Amino acid sequence: MITVLDPRISYQSLLDDCEGDTLLRTHLEESKAKLEAHYRADYAKPISTPVTAQSSISSISAHSPQKVDFTSHYNKRTHLNIDEISEFFKLPPESFAVDPIQWWAGRRAQFPNLSHLARDILSIPGVF
């Protein structure tokens, strides 16, 4: 599961490495499916992006009635449904000079939910 989130190794490269080894390919596919299920169950949520809402009171003076923007009720936050994990799997691999944890920290804006999962998983200390 960890290797699938390493931005230096593309998912396609991992598939290519499994060529001719059906057991290894099955393991990779199962790991990817488990990762996607874990991401969707515990990390994926709609991304809210603020929409600039104009003030409902455009101008008030002592001699004029209060002007109300009746459309402001409909001008709320927009929820975008971006499949971050699918978008990540489409990216080309990064250079091996890149630190994966730093890479994910730098991609928080692009992958807010998936970067949280990746940093959680990649920061688990290894056992020798």
C-alpha positions as CSV (number, residue, x, y, z in Angstrom):
1,M,0.0,0.0,0.0
2,I,2.8,2.4,0.8
3,T,4.6,2.0,-2.5
4,V,1.4,2.9,-4.4
5,L,1.4,6.4,-2.6
6,D,5.1,7.0,-3.4
7,P,5.0,9.8,-6.0
8,R,8.4,8.7,-7.4
9,I,6.9,5.4,-8.6
10,S,3.9,5.5,-10.9
11,Y,1.2,2.9,-10.6
12,Q,1.8,2.1,-14.3
13,S,5.4,1.3,-13.5
14,L,4.3,-1.1,-10.7
15,L,2.0,-2.8,-13.2
16,D,4.8,-3.1,-15.7
17,D,7.0,-4.7,-13.0
18,C,4.4,-7.4,-12.5
19,E,4.5,-8.4,-16.2
20,G,4.4,-12.2,-16.3
21,D,3.8,-12.6,-12.6
22,T,0.1,-13.0,-12.0
23,L,0.5,-13.5,-8.3
24,L,2.4,-10.2,-7.9
25,R,-0.1,-8.4,-10.1
26,T,-3.0,-9.8,-8.0
27,H,-1.3,-8.6,-4.9
28,L,-0.8,-5.1,-6.4
29,E,-4.4,-4.9,-7.5
30,E,-5.6,-6.0,-4.0
31,S,-3.4,-3.4,-2.4
32,K,-4.7,-0.7,-4.6
33,A,-8.3,-1.7,-4.0
34,K,-7.7,-1.7,-0.2
35,L,-6.1,1.7,-0.4
36,E,-9.0,3.1,-2.4
37,A,-11.5,1.6,0.0
38,H,-9.7,3.0,3.0
39,Y,-9.4,6.4,1.3
40,R,-13.1,6.5,0.4
41,A,-14.3,5.3,3.8
42,D,-12.0,7.4,6.0
43,Y,-10.6,10.3,4.1
44,A,-12.6,11.3,1.0
45,K,-15.0,14.1,1.5
46,P,-16.3,16.9,-0.8
47,I,-14.0,19.8,-1.1
48,S,-15.6,23.1,-0.3
49,T,-14.4,26.1,-2.2
50,P,-15.7,29.5,-1.2
51,V,-17.8,31.4,-3.7
52,T,-17.5,35.1,-3.4
53,A,-20.8,36.2,-1.8
54,Q,-21.8,39.8,-2.1
55,S,-23.1,41.5,0.9
56,S,-26.8,41.2,1.2
57,I,-27.0,44.9,2.1
58,S,-25.6,46.8,-0.8
59,S,-26.1,50.3,0.6
60,I,-27.9,51.9,3.5
61,S,-28.6,55.5,3.9
62,A,-30.8,57.4,6.2
63,H,-33.2,58.4,3.4
64,S,-33.5,55.2,1.4
65,P,-34.9,51.7,2.2
66,Q,-32.5,48.9,2.8
67,K,-31.5,47.2,-0.4
68,V,-31.2,43.4,-0.2
69,D,-29.5,41.1,-2.6
70,F,-32.1,38.3,-2.8
71,T,-29.7,36.1,-4.8
72,S,-27.2,35.9,-1.9
73,H,-29.2,33.0,-0.4
74,Y,-28.3,30.9,-3.5
75,N,-24.7,32.1,-3.6
76,K,-23.3,29.5,-1.1
77,R,-20.2,27.3,-1.0
78,T,-19.8,25.0,-3.9
79,H,-18.9,21.4,-3.3
80,L,-16.6,19.9,-5.9
81,N,-16.4,16.1,-6.2
82,I,-12.9,15.5,-7.3
83,D,-11.6,11.9,-7.3
84,E,-8.2,12.7,-5.9
85,I,-7.0,9.1,-5.9
86,S,-7.8,8.6,-9.6
87,E,-6.1,11.9,-10.4
88,F,-3.0,10.9,-8.4
89,F,-2.7,7.6,-10.3
90,K,-2.6,9.5,-13.6
91,L,0.4,11.5,-12.6
92,P,3.9,10.7,-14.1
93,P,6.5,9.6,-11.6
94,E,8.7,12.2,-9.8
95,S,12.4,12.2,-9.5
96,F,14.0,9.9,-6.9
97,A,15.6,13.1,-5.4
98,V,12.1,14.0,-4.2
99,D,11.2,13.3,-0.5
100,P,7.7,11.7,-0.7
101,I,6.5,13.2,2.6
102,Q,7.6,16.7,1.5
103,W,6.0,16.1,-1.9
104,W,2.6,15.3,-0.3
105,A,2.9,18.3,2.1
106,G,3.4,20.5,-1.0
107,R,0.4,19.0,-2.7
108,R,-2.1,19.7,0.1
109,A,-4.0,22.2,-2.1
110,Q,-4.2,19.8,-5.1
111,F,-5.0,16.7,-3.0
112,P,-6.3,17.8,0.4
113,N,-7.9,14.5,1.4
114,L,-5.4,12.1,-0.2
115,S,-2.4,14.0,1.0
116,H,-3.7,13.6,4.6
117,L,-3.9,9.8,4.0
118,A,-0.5,9.7,2.3
119,R,1.2,11.6,5.1
120,D,-0.5,9.4,7.7
121,I,0.7,6.2,6.0
122,L,4.2,7.4,4.9
123,S,5.0,8.8,8.3
124,I,4.6,5.4,10.1
125,P,8.1,4.3,11.3
126,G,9.5,1.2,9.5
127,V,10.4,-1.9,11.4
128,F,13.7,-3.7,10.6
